[in-house]
Amino acid sequence: MGLLTWILVGLVAGLLAEFALGGGPGGIGPRRLVMAVALGIAGALVGGFLSTMLGFGDVTGFNVRSILIAMGGAILVIMAVRMLSGRRGSM
């Protein structure tokens, strides 16, 4: 997968994960957008690794299956970041 595809998958997965987790107040500003993309890309990597280990497949491109795998990983990453930072709200 190319860099642009990873960024697009990360953006979509990060925003969907933020929405699924309640996002918190403040809307989506430039900082949150960058964080959503960064955590979405990290989530795509984590989700791809875990889904491959469990036999569900990998993040292969910009498709529904890859978005769902990346979103699951992004949810895990966002929850971990929130736990480590001591906040339950937004990033």
Beta strands, then each sheet from edge to edge (+ up, - down):
end
